């Protein structure tokens, strides 16, 4: 167990160094947030390692050292997800989400500033965990579940992202680990027998997160870039516009020219405002036009062109030497997972199955 925890601390440290030295400018805010989250994980795992080796009394300043860190995990996880999925800066007011952690740390400050001798005496005179651990655990769990639910919504909204599937699995690891940790703490407070302490159970849950994060990092596409943040819901002042038949036909002609002639859909990072600017419309007007004419949203509209372009490429003899992923990227898809999911949803078969149905030359 001791070596297992040490390996997880080493893995977390390696990931932190890799994240903070990564060259992608767009991902730097997300990398810093994930590095901070991994630092919290490493601290909790290190605390459990001290317990496994019965070193708390050797290092008395470890007493309650991680008591408030759980209040920071939820905000760190949520803002990491938002930053890695969407091209959104971390605004100043985001720091308000860390207020519970700051207040709890401030409340613990008198204890933290005590001498090692005083903390050692405090540990030796206690036969049971402090009473406030149980309500504190409930507060941490409630806050964490709130931020986890918000993070899950972000992942669902970004289903077209190359990271959506991996981040969804990472969220499940967090959820399962959090439930197991709280259950272990409840059992320990009820003075029921456990093969290991609640601290060790919590550390093992974080260990799973560290290695799940490492796996996600390995599978991150080299060309990955965050998506634009989805626009807020339209306000009343942006009421739907009524077009004459002539205006509607003119705008549709411009839209078809941009998509079929200029093939703007091949830009994997095409945004609503970029396409609107290309045909002299506002984003709201373009969104309304696409919805009225096609009955779909902007992303679905663009994906229709990408699917049709890929269908043509997959049956083209001149493209037979190119891989499906290369063809998909050329058609505007950002990742293999998004390519397969969108193509199968539109055609009922995977790109490879569709390619096999190519007519004989």
N, C-alpha and C positions, 0 to 999 in steps of 0.2 A: 504493500500500500504506500509506504514511504517513497519508494522509487517511482511508482506510478504518478504520485502527486508532483514529485520533482520534475518528471518528464513533461507534465502539463504546464508547469511554471516555465520551463525552458521553451516549450512550444509557443506559449503566450508571449514571452520576451522576443523570440525570433519574429513572430508575426508583427509585433509592435514596431520593431526596427524596419521590417520590410514595408509596412504601411507608411511610416513617416518618411521613408526615403524613396517612395514610388514617384516616378516622373510625371504622371498624368496630373496636369494642373486642375482639371475639372473635378477630380476625385479627392483633392487634398482635404477639403472640409470633412468629407465622409471618412477619410482615412484617419484623421485626427480623432473623430468621435469614436470610431471603432477601436483605435489604439487606447483611448481612455477607458472604454468598456473592458478591453482585455486587461488593462492595468488593474481594474477593480477585481476581475476574476482572479488574476495572479495573486493579489493581496489576500483574498478569501482562501484560496488554495494553500498559500503559504501559512496562513493562520492554522488551517487544518493540519498541515504537515507538522507544525510545532506541537499540536496536540497529540498526533500519532506517535511522535517521538518523546512525549512527556517533557517538553522543553518550555512550557509556559512559565514555570517558576525560574528557569534560567534566564528568560527574557521577559521580565515582568511588564515591560511597556507594551507587550502584546495584549494585555488585559483590555477587553472591550475595544480593541483597536479597529475592528471592522464593524462595530455595532451600527453605524449609520450608513455604511456603504450601500446597503440594499435600497436606500431611498434614491440613490443616483442611477441605479441600473435601468429603471423604466424610462426616464427621460433620455438617457444616453442611447438606449436601443431605438426609441421612437425617432429621435432626431438623426440617428445614423441611417435608418431606413429612408427617411424623407430626403436626406442629403444624397444618398447613393442612387436613389431612384429618380429624383427630380433635380433639375439644375436650379436649386433654390438656396440663396445665402442664409446663414444662420443669423437671424436678427437679434438685436439686443434684448428684446422682450422675451426671447426664448430662455434666457437665463432665469426668468421667474419660475420656470418649471423645476429648477434645482433649489428653490427656496426651502422646501421641507428638509432636504439634505443639509442645507446650510444652517437652518435653525436647530436641527437635531445635533449637529456637530458643535454648534455654539453652546448648546445646553450641556454637552459632554465635556466642554473645554476645561472646566475646573478639575475634572477627573484626569483628563489627559495631561494636565500640567503638573500633576503630583509627581513626587519622586518615585524612583524604582522601588525603594524600600517600602513606601506607603502602598504602592500597588501590590507588592508581594504580600504584605500583611493582609490586605483586602482579600486577595485570592485564598490565602491559607485559612482565613476564618470563615469562609463560605463553604457549607456542605452541599448546597444546591445552587442551581443557576438563579440569578436575580429575578425577582417577580416581574419586572417590567419587560422581560424578553417576550412573554406571551402576547401582551397587547401590541408591543412593537412589531412582532412578526405578523399580526393581523393587519396592521396599518401598511406594512411593506407589501404584503400580498395584495391588498386592495389597490394600492397605487400601481403596483406592477401589472395587475390584470387590466387596469384602466388603460395604461400605456400600451400593453400588448394588444388589446382590442383595437386601439387607434392604429397601431402599426400594421395589424392584419388588414385593416381597411385600405391602408396605403398600398400594400402588396397586391390586393385584389384590383385596385384601380389601375395599377401599372402592369396588368397582365401581359402586355406586349413587350415588356422589358426582358432583356436577355437574362436578368437575374431573378425574375419573379418566382420561378419554380424553386430555385435554390434558397431564396430568402423565406419562402413559405415553409420549407423544411426546417430552416433555422429557427423560425418562430415556434414550430412544434417542439423542437428540442428545448427551447426556453420554457415553454408552457409545461411540458412534462417534468423538466428538472425543477421548476418552481414548486409544482404540486408535491413532488417527492420530498423536497427540502422542508416544506412546511409540515407535511405529514410526519416526517422524522422528528422535527422539533416538538410537535404536539405529543408524540409518543414519549419523548425524553422528559418533557415537563410533567407528563402523567406518571413518571417513574416506572414505566414499563421497560422490560429488557430489550436492548438493541445490540446487535453484534458490533456495531461501530457507533460513534457519537453522531449527533445531528450535524455538527460542523463538518465531519467527514462526508456524510451523505450530501450535504450542500456542495462541498468541494467536488465530489464526483459528478454532480449535475453540471457544475461549471466546467469541469474537465470535458464533458461531452460537448458543451458549447464551443470550447476552444478548438477541439478537433473538427467539429462540424464547420466552424469558421475557416479553418485551414483548408478543408476540402472545397468549400465554396470559393476560396481565393484561388486555388489551383485551377478550378473550372471557369474562372472569370475570362470571358473573351477579351483578347488583347485589344480589340477595337472598341470595347465598351465605352459608352459615354452616357451620362445621365439624360433622362428624357426631360422635355420642358414640363413645368408644373401645370396641371390641368387648370383651365380658367375657372374662376368662381362662378356660381350660378348667375344667370342673367338677371339684372335688376329690372324693375318696372320701367325705368326710363329708357331701356333698350327694347321697347315693344317691337313686335314683328312688323316688318315693312310690307306694304302692299305694292306689288309691281304691276305695271301694265304688261300685256302679253308681249309687246315689242321689247320692253326692258328685260323681261325674263328671258326671252329668246337671245338677246344680245349677250347677257351675262353667261348663259349656258354655252353659247358659241365660244366665248373667251375661255370658259372653264375647260371645255373639250379641247381647245387648241393647246392650253397649258398642259393638260394631262396626256393627250394623244399625240400632239405635235412635238412639244418640248419635252414630254415625258418626265415631268417634274416628280412623279411618284418614285422614280429611281433614286431620289435623294432619301436615304434612310432616316435622315433627321428632319424631314420636311415638317414644318409647323403650320398650323392654321393661319397665323398672321402672315407668314411668308407667301402662302398660296393666295391669300386674299389680296396682298399687295401686288402680286403678279397680274391680277385681273382687275385691279382698281376697285376693290370692294373692301368694306370693313370686315373684320373677322366675324362679327355677329351676323352681318348680311350673308356672308358666304355659308356660315353654319346653317342659317335658316333656309337658304336656297338648296343646299345639299339634302337637308331633312325633308323639305317639301317635294323635291323632284325624285329623290332616290329612296326616301324613307329610312335613311341610315344616318349615323353620325359621321364626323369628318374622318376618323380613323378607319371605320369600316368602308367608307367611300374610297379612300386611297388604297386600302388593302385589296379591293376588287380589281383595280388596275394591276397591282403587283401580282395577284394570282393569275390573271389572264396572260400577263407578260411571261410568267414562269411556265405556264402551260405551253405557250408557243415555243419557248426555249427548250423545254424538255423533249419536244417532238421534232426539234430542228436537227437534221443530220450534221449541220456545221457545228453544233454545240455538243455533240456526243462525247467529245474528249474532256469536257469540263465537268467538274463535280457538281452535284446538286447544290451544295452550300455556296459555291462560287456563283452559280447562276442565280441563286436566291438573293445573295448580297447585291448582285448587279441589278436585280429587279427592285431593290429597296428594302428587303427584309434585313433586320439587324442581327438576328441570331438564328441558329438552327432550330431551337425549341419553338420560337415564334413562327418560323417558316412552316414547320410541320403542323403545328396546331391550326394556324389560319388556313393553310392549304387544304388540310383534311376537312375542316369545317365547311369549306366552300365546295369541295368536290366529292367528299365522301371517301377519299383514298389518300394515302401518303404520296409525296412527290416521287418516291422510288417506284411505288406501284403504278403511278400514272405514267412514268417514263417507260416502264416495261410494256405498256399498251401502245407504244408508238407504232404507227402504220409502217409496214415494210416498205423499204425504198424501191 
